[in-house]
Amino acid sequence: MDLHSRHASALVGSDDVDTVGLRMRGEDVVVVYRADPEQRALRWGSRPLGSRLGVFQVLQSLPLGEWIPVDALTERERRILPAIPSWALKKQNRRVLRLADVPVHVDLVVIRGDEGLDTLDRACLVGLAAPRMALCATLGTDAKRALWEADYYGVGLAVTDDSDMAVLVPHRTTVPESAAALRWLLAERVHTVLESGAREAFSGAVEPSTPEPSKA
């Protein structure tokens, strides 16, 4: 599912973005993101953070780049510490230093469809991990309801014929604090997809070609 780069830039108001396709909760989506090169390099070839939300909640509770006494953490947070890789959290003398932050900044999740209400329903199913935009070919027969529901749920709504695009309801740009860990988890998923693609490209570039047999 493609999304024109100019449309992606227009939706988030920035030219400094890239896109990648993902599958979220059974839906094919396009994620509009900005990469953090330093954080991506920190993860290269290392054990991933995994999918345990508690890991991300603990990391988010710690200031980035500042030593914190382990005794200052809650009992639950201390139990989770062993699950955090050393590249993400340095541990020394009963103190911890958070090194990890999000590898990419997820600006928007775009769900494409044919008709307004159906596309909005699918966008709502994706969840609150990131701002969402329903991008459809037409609003359908109940345009007023589509506009009202988009505004009510904070999901952006736009129509496009692939050449032109019109944003009818802007997306909500913030994510609830309760979904902050989910947003970080989504950022890690995006990074994993990008890293996998980079590894495949690198492998293809260095793979030696098979020499042709010499002719007698």
Secondary structure, DSSP 8 states (H G I E B T S, - for coil): ----HHHHHHHHT-SS-EEEEEEETTEEEEEEEEE-HHHHHHHTTS----S-HHHHHHHHHS-BT-EEEGGGS-HHHHHHGGGS-TTTEEEETTEEEE----SEEEEEEEEEEEEHHHHHHHHHHH-SSS-EEEEEEE--S-HHHHHHHHHHHT-EEEEE-SS-EEEEE-------GGGHHHHHHHHHHHHHHHHHHHHHHHHHHHS---------
